[in-house]
Amino acid sequence: MFQGATALNLDAKGRLAIPARKREALVAASEGQLVLTAHPHHCLLLYPALAWEPIRDKVLGVSGLDKQAAAIKRMLVGMASDEVLDSAGRLLISPEQRKFAQLEKVVWLIGQGSHFEIWSDAGWQKEQDAVFALGDQLPPGLEDLAL
C-alpha cells in the first residue's frame, strides 16, 4: 500500500528520484514494471503495471462513440507510458507528461493506496487549499467518517 506525501526535485533531464522505501514497494508490487499516465486533474498517476492493467482494460472496454468515454480513454490510455526505474532508482518523466502536469523543479509524490499521484508544487498546494475550503462538509460516501 502506497501512502504519504513527499516533496521531491526533478533533475534537469526530467528524472524523479523515488525514495528508497517507496521504490522498494513499487518494484516489489510490479517486478519493476511501471505505468505513468495523465489524470484529468492535471497530475500524473504512477501505477505498478499489474495494478494498472485492470484499469486500462476497463477503460478500453467503453465505447469510443461516447464523447466523455472517448475523452477519458484518450487521456488515461493515450498518455500512458511503460516505465522502469533506472539503476539509480529514478523515473524519467517525458516532456509531454511534464508539460501536461506543469511539473517544474519541485514535485510531490502522493501515495493513494494502489498507486502514486505526482503533482506540481502549485497543483498540490491548490488541492490542499480545496480540502481546507470544504470545512466540515464531507463528500458523499464519507459523511460518517470519524478521525
N, CA and C atoms as a LAMMPS dump frame, in Angstrom:
ITEM: TIMESTEP
0
ITEM: NUMBER OF ATOMS
441
ITEM: BOX BOUNDS ff ff ff
-5.0000000000000000e+02 5.0000000000000000e+02
-5.0000000000000000e+02 5.0000000000000000e+02
-5.0000000000000000e+02 5.0000000000000000e+02
ITEM: ATOMS id mol type element x y z
1 1 1 N 0.845 -1.177 0
2 1 2 C 0 0 0
3 1 3 C 0.886 1.234 0
4 2 1 N 0.568 2.161 -0.879
5 2 2 C 1.339 3.39 -1.003
6 2 3 C 0.606 4.522 -0.297
7 3 1 N 1.305 5.197 0.59
8 3 2 C 0.719 6.329 1.303
9 3 3 C 1.806 7.334 1.644
10 4 1 N 1.369 8.514 2.029
11 4 2 C 2.305 9.559 2.407
12 4 3 C 2.521 10.562 1.294
13 5 1 N 2.99 11.742 1.681
14 5 2 C 3.297 12.824 0.737
15 5 3 C 4.769 13.192 0.891
16 6 1 N 5.466 13.261 -0.242
17 6 2 C 6.893 13.553 -0.231
18 6 3 C 7.216 14.586 -1.302
19 7 1 N 7.87 15.674 -0.895
20 7 2 C 8.346 16.67 -1.853
21 7 3 C 9.673 16.187 -2.419
22 8 1 N 9.787 16.22 -3.751
23 8 2 C 10.984 15.756 -4.439
24 8 3 C 11.383 16.771 -5.5
25 9 1 N 12.585 16.63 -6.019
26 9 2 C 13.061 17.508 -7.077
27 9 3 C 13.247 16.739 -8.374
28 10 1 N 12.775 17.335 -9.471
29 10 2 C 13.072 16.812 -10.801
30 10 3 C 14.457 17.306 -11.19
31 11 1 N 15.253 16.457 -11.83
32 11 2 C 16.543 16.942 -12.302
33 11 3 C 16.367 17.596 -13.673
34 12 1 N 17.433 18.112 -14.226
35 12 2 C 17.377 18.855 -15.486
36 12 3 C 16.896 17.991 -16.658
37 13 1 N 17.024 16.673 -16.554
38 13 2 C 16.586 15.772 -17.624
39 13 3 C 15.165 15.261 -17.417
40 14 1 N 14.492 15.726 -16.354
41 14 2 C 13.125 15.288 -16.089
42 14 3 C 13.04 13.977 -15.334
43 15 1 N 14.1 13.641 -14.607
44 15 2 C 14.098 12.405 -13.822
45 15 3 C 13.72 12.7 -12.379
46 16 1 N 12.962 11.798 -11.816
47 16 2 C 12.485 11.914 -10.444
48 16 3 C 13.061 10.756 -9.645
49 17 1 N 13.867 11.064 -8.63
50 17 2 C 14.456 10.018 -7.786
51 17 3 C 13.4 9.573 -6.774
52 18 1 N 12.966 8.331 -6.887
53 18 2 C 11.956 7.779 -5.98
54 18 3 C 12.667 7.375 -4.687
55 19 1 N 12.182 7.84 -3.524
56 19 2 C 12.818 7.467 -2.253
57 19 3 C 12.889 5.941 -2.09
58 20 1 N 13.94 5.477 -1.457
59 20 2 C 14.23 4.039 -1.362
60 20 3 C 13.054 3.22 -0.846
61 21 1 N 12.43 3.647 0.212
62 21 2 C 11.328 2.86 0.799
63 21 3 C 10.164 2.725 -0.188
64 22 1 N 9.822 3.811 -0.86
65 22 2 C 8.734 3.776 -1.838
66 22 3 C 9.157 3.004 -3.085
67 23 1 N 10.409 3.151 -3.465
68 23 2 C 10.947 2.446 -4.624
69 23 3 C 10.886 0.936 -4.401
70 24 1 N 11.288 0.488 -3.231
71 24 2 C 11.269 -0.946 -2.928
72 24 3 C 9.854 -1.506 -3.028
73 25 1 N 8.868 -0.763 -2.523
74 25 2 C 7.473 -1.211 -2.589
75 25 3 C 6.975 -1.243 -4.033
76 26 1 N 7.34 -0.241 -4.83
77 26 2 C 6.938 -0.218 -6.242
78 26 3 C 7.516 -1.409 -6.993
79 27 1 N 8.791 -1.655 -6.806
80 27 2 C 9.453 -2.749 -7.509
81 27 3 C 8.862 -4.087 -7.07
82 28 1 N 8.6 -4.235 -5.791
83 28 2 C 8.029 -5.488 -5.289
84 28 3 C 6.625 -5.722 -5.844
85 29 1 N 5.852 -4.658 -6.015
86 29 2 C 4.473 -4.787 -6.487
87 29 3 C 4.384 -5.047 -7.984
88 30 1 N 5.47 -4.825 -8.701
89 30 2 C 5.35 -4.87 -10.162
90 30 3 C 6.533 -5.507 -10.87
91 31 1 N 7.448 -6.084 -10.115
92 31 2 C 8.672 -6.618 -10.702
93 31 3 C 9.374 -5.553 -11.539
94 32 1 N 9.246 -4.295 -11.106
95 32 2 C 9.921 -3.183 -11.756
96 32 3 C 9.185 -2.565 -12.921
97 33 1 N 8.077 -3.152 -13.338
98 33 2 C 7.309 -2.633 -14.475
99 33 3 C 6.275 -1.623 -13.976
100 34 1 N 6.372 -0.389 -14.474
101 34 2 C 5.505 0.692 -14.026
102 34 3 C 4.772 1.303 -15.207
103 35 1 N 3.669 1.99 -14.905
104 35 2 C 2.937 2.745 -15.911
105 35 3 C 2.729 4.145 -15.365
106 36 1 N 3.044 5.132 -16.19
107 36 2 C 2.86 6.537 -15.843
108 36 3 C 1.859 7.117 -16.83
109 37 1 N 0.806 7.757 -16.309
110 37 2 C -0.213 8.324 -17.182
111 37 3 C -0.765 9.616 -16.61
112 38 1 N -1.578 10.279 -17.408
113 38 2 C -2.18 11.56 -17.027
114 38 3 C -3.501 11.334 -16.298
115 39 1 N -3.853 12.278 -15.448
116 39 2 C -5.133 12.274 -14.742
117 39 3 C -5.862 13.562 -15.104
118 40 1 N -7.187 13.528 -15.232
119 40 2 C -7.923 14.744 -15.597
120 40 3 C -7.715 15.93 -14.654
121 41 1 N -7.232 15.702 -13.448
122 41 2 C -6.98 16.793 -12.505
123 41 3 C -5.613 17.436 -12.7
124 42 1 N -4.954 17.121 -13.79
125 42 2 C -3.639 17.672 -14.164
126 42 3 C -2.51 17.251 -13.236
127 43 1 N -2.571 16.001 -12.818
128 43 2 C -1.435 15.376 -12.155
129 43 3 C -1.114 14.128 -12.965
130 44 1 N -0.082 13.405 -12.563
131 44 2 C 0.252 12.142 -13.195
132 44 3 C -0.022 11.009 -12.224
133 45 1 N -0.311 9.842 -12.754
134 45 2 C -0.541 8.648 -11.955
135 45 3 C 0.58 7.661 -12.241
136 46 1 N 1.153 7.115 -11.182
137 46 2 C 2.215 6.116 -11.302
138 46 3 C 1.718 4.817 -10.684
139 47 1 N 1.528 3.812 -11.539
140 47 2 C 0.994 2.52 -11.111
141 47 3 C 2.029 1.418 -11.303
142 48 1 N 2.05 0.44 -10.401
143 48 2 C 2.699 -0.817 -10.752
144 48 3 C 1.913 -1.392 -11.934
145 49 1 N 2.595 -1.953 -12.91
146 49 2 C 1.91 -2.42 -14.13
147 49 3 C 0.763 -3.369 -13.819
148 50 1 N 0.945 -4.258 -12.863
149 50 2 C -0.111 -5.227 -12.551
150 50 3 C -1.367 -4.561 -12.002
151 51 1 N -1.234 -3.467 -11.288
152 51 2 C -2.392 -2.737 -10.766
153 51 3 C -3.048 -1.898 -11.863
154 52 1 N -2.268 -1.447 -12.841
155 52 2 C -2.79 -0.628 -13.931
156 52 3 C -3.61 -1.444 -14.933
157 53 1 N -3.216 -2.678 -15.196
158 53 2 C -3.827 -3.468 -16.261
159 53 3 C -5.345 -3.584 -16.165
160 54 1 N -5.952 -3.887 -15.005
161 54 2 C -7.42 -3.972 -14.98
162 54 3 C -8.093 -2.614 -15.22
163 55 1 N -7.442 -1.537 -14.806
164 55 2 C -7.993 -0.198 -15.049
165 55 3 C -7.951 0.086 -16.549
166 56 1 N -6.803 -0.16 -17.157
167 56 2 C -6.659 0.041 -18.605
168 56 3 C -7.683 -0.778 -19.369
169 57 1 N -7.849 -2.045 -19
170 57 2 C -8.795 -2.91 -19.704
171 57 3 C -10.23 -2.402 -19.578
172 58 1 N -10.591 -1.902 -18.411
173 58 2 C -11.947 -1.362 -18.219
174 58 3 C -12.144 -0.117 -19.074
175 59 1 N -11.153 0.763 -19.096
176 59 2 C -11.245 1.982 -19.899
177 59 3 C -11.328 1.63 -21.387
178 60 1 N -10.529 0.673 -21.832
179 60 2 C -10.548 0.285 -23.238
180 60 3 C -11.858 -0.393 -23.636
181 61 1 N -12.59 -0.901 -22.667
182 61 2 C -13.854 -1.588 -22.943
183 61 3 C -15.03 -0.665 -23.192
184 62 1 N -14.88 0.63 -22.942
185 62 2 C -16.006 1.548 -23.16
186 62 3 C -16.058 1.99 -24.615
187 63 1 N -17.221 2.412 -25.045
188 63 2 C -17.419 2.815 -26.439
189 63 3 C -16.646 4.08 -26.775
190 64 1 N -15.972 4.058 -27.888
191 64 2 C -15.281 5.24 -28.381
192 64 3 C -16.242 6.232 -29.019
193 65 1 N -17.515 5.854 -29.166
194 65 2 C -18.508 6.753 -29.758
195 65 3 C -19.086 7.718 -28.732
196 66 1 N -18.984 7.367 -27.455
197 66 2 C -19.427 8.276 -26.4
198 66 3 C -18.323 9.302 -26.171
199 67 1 N -18.656 10.592 -26.293
200 67 2 C -17.626 11.637 -26.229
201 67 3 C -16.881 11.651 -24.901
202 68 1 N -17.599 11.525 -23.783
203 68 2 C -16.933 11.557 -22.475
204 68 3 C -16.031 10.341 -22.298
205 69 1 N -16.54 9.177 -22.669
206 69 2 C -15.746 7.95 -22.532
207 69 3 C -14.506 8.017 -23.424
208 70 1 N -14.682 8.514 -24.643
209 70 2 C -13.551 8.614 -25.561
210 70 3 C -12.497 9.587 -25.035
211 71 1 N -12.95 10.689 -24.424
212 71 2 C -12.005 11.667 -23.876
213 71 3 C -11.198 11.067 -22.723
214 72 1 N -11.869 10.321 -21.857
215 72 2 C -11.174 9.661 -20.742
216 72 3 C -10.199 8.617 -21.289
217 73 1 N -10.625 7.873 -22.287
218 73 2 C -9.76 6.857 -22.9
219 73 3 C -8.512 7.511 -23.492
220 74 1 N -8.702 8.62 -24.21
221 74 2 C -7.553 9.312 -24.806
222 74 3 C -6.561 9.774 -23.744
223 75 1 N -7.112 10.271 -22.633
224 75 2 C -6.219 10.784 -21.593
225 75 3 C -5.511 9.644 -20.866
226 76 1 N -6.275 8.718 -20.319
227 76 2 C -5.683 7.677 -19.48
228 76 3 C -4.814 6.697 -20.263
229 77 1 N -5.324 6.225 -21.391
230 77 2 C -4.571 5.236 -22.16
231 77 3 C -3.64 5.919 -23.154
232 78 1 N -4.117 6.98 -23.776
233 78 2 C -3.317 7.666 -24.782
234 78 3 C -2.057 8.307 -24.243
235 79 1 N -2.086 8.715 -22.993
236 79 2 C -0.902 9.347 -22.401
237 79 3 C -0.111 8.394 -21.507
238 80 1 N -0.519 7.13 -21.472
239 80 2 C 0.18 6.15 -20.635
240 80 3 C 1.499 5.739 -21.278
241 81 1 N 2.496 5.552 -20.441
242 81 2 C 3.788 5.065 -20.914
243 81 3 C 4.3 3.991 -19.966
244 82 1 N 4.876 2.947 -20.551
245 82 2 C 5.502 1.892 -19.76
246 82 3 C 6.861 2.405 -19.313
247 83 1 N 7.153 2.243 -18.034
248 83 2 C 8.381 2.789 -17.469
249 83 3 C 9.075 1.76 -16.589
250 84 1 N 10.366 1.934 -16.429
251 84 2 C 11.164 1.212 -15.447
252 84 3 C 12.059 2.245 -14.776
253 85 1 N 12.393 1.997 -13.545
254 85 2 C 13.321 2.884 -12.85
255 85 3 C 14.725 2.592 -13.345
256 86 1 N 15.551 3.622 -13.447
257 86 2 C 16.937 3.386 -13.848
258 86 3 C 17.728 2.804 -12.676
259 87 1 N 18.996 2.541 -12.873
260 87 2 C 19.811 1.89 -11.844
261 87 3 C 19.955 2.728 -10.583
262 88 1 N 19.693 4.029 -10.687
263 88 2 C 19.756 4.911 -9.51
264 88 3 C 18.375 5.109 -8.883
265 89 1 N 17.353 4.381 -9.358
266 89 2 C 16.009 4.491 -8.787
267 89 3 C 15.252 5.721 -9.252
268 90 1 N 15.594 6.215 -10.447
269 90 2 C 14.935 7.413 -10.97
270 90 3 C 13.914 7.041 -12.041
271 91 1 N 12.836 7.809 -12.056
272 91 2 C 11.779 7.682 -13.045
273 91 3 C 11.924 8.828 -14.034
274 92 1 N 12.038 8.501 -15.315
275 92 2 C 12.106 9.531 -16.348
276 92 3 C 10.688 9.913 -16.738
277 93 1 N 10.363 11.195 -16.594
278 93 2 C 9.046 11.706 -16.973
279 93 3 C 9.212 12.444 -18.292
280 94 1 N 8.444 12.036 -19.288
281 94 2 C 8.592 12.604 -20.628
282 94 3 C 8.259 14.099 -20.636
283 95 1 N 8.799 14.83 -21.6
284 95 2 C 8.465 16.257 -21.707
285 95 3 C 6.964 16.493 -21.847
286 96 1 N 6.261 15.613 -22.574
287 96 2 C 4.813 15.76 -22.749
288 96 3 C 4.072 15.608 -21.421
289 97 1 N 4.47 14.626 -20.639
290 97 2 C 3.828 14.417 -19.347
291 97 3 C 4.177 15.543 -18.379
292 98 1 N 5.418 16.019 -18.411
293 98 2 C 5.8 17.148 -17.551
294 98 3 C 4.996 18.39 -17.914
295 99 1 N 4.821 18.629 -19.205
296 99 2 C 4.044 19.792 -19.65
297 99 3 C 2.595 19.665 -19.205
298 100 1 N 1.997 18.49 -19.393
299 100 2 C 0.604 18.263 -19.017
300 100 3 C 0.371 18.575 -17.537
301 101 1 N 1.253 18.069 -16.67
302 101 2 C 1.089 18.236 -15.222
303 101 3 C 1.757 19.505 -14.698
304 102 1 N 2.342 20.285 -15.595
305 102 2 C 3.019 21.532 -15.237
306 102 3 C 4.102 21.304 -14.177
307 103 1 N 4.859 20.231 -14.372
308 103 2 C 5.91 19.89 -13.426
309 103 3 C 7.146 20.73 -13.686
310 104 1 N 7.658 21.296 -12.626
311 104 2 C 8.898 22.056 -12.705
312 104 3 C 9.894 21.413 -11.751
313 105 1 N 10.625 22.18 -11.008
314 105 2 C 11.678 21.638 -10.135
315 105 3 C 11.101 20.807 -8.977
316 106 1 N 10.208 21.396 -8.19
317 106 2 C 9.652 20.703 -7.018
318 106 3 C 8.352 20.006 -7.415
319 107 1 N 8.279 18.714 -7.117
320 107 2 C 7.062 17.935 -7.364
321 107 3 C 6.722 17.159 -6.097
322 108 1 N 5.495 16.702 -6.028
323 108 2 C 5.012 15.948 -4.866
324 108 3 C 4.62 14.541 -5.292
325 109 1 N 5.073 13.557 -4.545
326 109 2 C 4.716 12.157 -4.731
327 109 3 C 3.714 11.821 -3.629
328 110 1 N 2.478 11.534 -4.024
329 110 2 C 1.382 11.349 -3.073
330 110 3 C 0.865 9.916 -3.167
331 111 1 N 0.993 9.159 -2.08
332 111 2 C 0.504 7.786 -2.053
333 111 3 C -1.009 7.733 -2.047
334 112 1 N -1.564 6.835 -2.865
335 112 2 C -3.011 6.675 -2.976
336 112 3 C -3.429 5.212 -2.859
337 113 1 N -2.735 4.472 -2.022
338 113 2 C -3.082 3.068 -1.822
339 113 3 C -2.47 2.182 -2.885
340 114 1 N -3.117 2.093 -4.045
341 114 2 C -2.65 1.211 -5.112
342 114 3 C -1.657 1.872 -6.05
343 115 1 N -1.476 3.184 -5.923
344 115 2 C -0.642 3.929 -6.861
345 115 3 C -0.186 5.238 -6.225
346 116 1 N 0.612 5.993 -6.968
347 116 2 C 1.033 7.323 -6.546
348 116 3 C 0.49 8.361 -7.513
349 117 1 N 0.221 9.549 -6.996
350 117 2 C -0.027 10.712 -7.833
351 117 3 C 1.242 11.553 -7.803
352 118 1 N 1.535 12.209 -8.913
353 118 2 C 2.675 13.123 -8.997
354 118 3 C 2.116 14.49 -9.352
355 119 1 N 2.303 15.446 -8.447
356 119 2 C 1.742 16.789 -8.579
357 119 3 C 2.848 17.832 -8.69
358 120 1 N 2.547 18.906 -9.397
359 120 2 C 3.408 20.081 -9.345
360 120 3 C 3.267 20.682 -7.951
361 121 1 N 4.229 21.491 -7.563
362 121 2 C 4.152 22.135 -6.254
363 121 3 C 2.908 23.018 -6.173
364 122 1 N 2.66 23.812 -7.216
365 122 2 C 1.488 24.703 -7.226
366 122 3 C 0.188 23.901 -7.254
367 123 1 N 0.155 22.823 -8.037
368 123 2 C -1.044 21.988 -8.114
369 123 3 C -1.373 21.328 -6.793
370 124 1 N -0.339 20.852 -6.08
371 124 2 C -0.563 20.205 -4.786
372 124 3 C -1.06 21.226 -3.762
373 125 1 N -0.527 22.429 -3.788
374 125 2 C -0.985 23.472 -2.88
375 125 3 C -2.456 23.798 -3.148
376 126 1 N -2.82 23.87 -4.413
377 126 2 C -4.207 24.156 -4.788
378 126 3 C -5.138 23.045 -4.286
379 127 1 N -4.706 21.8 -4.404
380 127 2 C -5.504 20.666 -3.907
381 127 3 C -5.708 20.75 -2.395
382 128 1 N -4.652 21.092 -1.682
383 128 2 C -4.775 21.225 -0.228
384 128 3 C -5.717 22.357 0.143
385 129 1 N -5.606 23.481 -0.557
386 129 2 C -6.498 24.619 -0.297
387 129 3 C -7.953 24.23 -0.525
388 130 1 N -8.222 23.419 -1.549
389 130 2 C -9.585 22.981 -1.836
390 130 3 C -10.136 22.117 -0.699
391 131 1 N -9.296 21.282 -0.116
392 131 2 C -9.744 20.451 1.014
393 131 3 C -10.062 21.326 2.216
394 132 1 N -9.207 22.306 2.487
395 132 2 C -9.451 23.199 3.621
396 132 3 C -10.723 24.017 3.418
397 133 1 N -11.047 24.335 2.184
398 133 2 C -12.245 25.118 1.884
399 133 3 C -13.522 24.321 2.138
400 134 1 N -13.431 23.002 2.199
401 134 2 C -14.605 22.176 2.483
402 134 3 C -15.14 22.398 3.888
403 135 1 N -14.259 22.797 4.787
404 135 2 C -14.678 22.97 6.177
405 135 3 C -15.129 21.648 6.753
406 136 1 N -16.322 21.645 7.345
407 136 2 C -16.865 20.438 7.962
408 136 3 C -17.682 19.591 6.993
409 137 1 N -17.838 20.034 5.76
410 137 2 C -18.63 19.299 4.785
411 137 3 C -17.787 18.204 4.149
412 138 1 N -18.256 16.987 4.275
413 138 2 C -17.553 15.857 3.679
414 138 3 C -18.284 15.411 2.421
415 139 1 N -17.56 14.908 1.437
416 139 2 C -18.189 14.463 0.195
417 139 3 C -19.01 13.204 0.408
418 140 1 N -19.909 12.909 -0.542
419 140 2 C -20.731 11.693 -0.444
420 140 3 C -19.859 10.452 -0.251
421 141 1 N -20.3 9.596 0.645
422 141 2 C -19.577 8.378 0.943
423 141 3 C -18.674 8.506 2.156
424 142 1 N -18.389 9.746 2.562
425 142 2 C -17.533 9.964 3.738
426 142 3 C -18.247 10.727 4.857
427 143 1 N -19.564 10.866 4.735
428 143 2 C -20.31 11.663 5.705
429 143 3 C -20.131 11.18 7.147
430 144 1 N -19.968 9.882 7.337
431 144 2 C -19.862 9.325 8.696
432 144 3 C -18.408 9.053 9.103
433 145 1 N -17.465 9.615 8.374
434 145 2 C -16.049 9.431 8.707
435 145 3 C -15.729 10.065 10.043
436 146 1 N -15.095 9.309 10.899
437 146 2 C -14.653 9.825 12.202
438 146 3 C -13.152 9.616 12.295
439 147 1 N -12.451 10.708 12.603
440 147 2 C -10.996 10.613 12.739
441 147 3 C -10.591 10.74 14.184
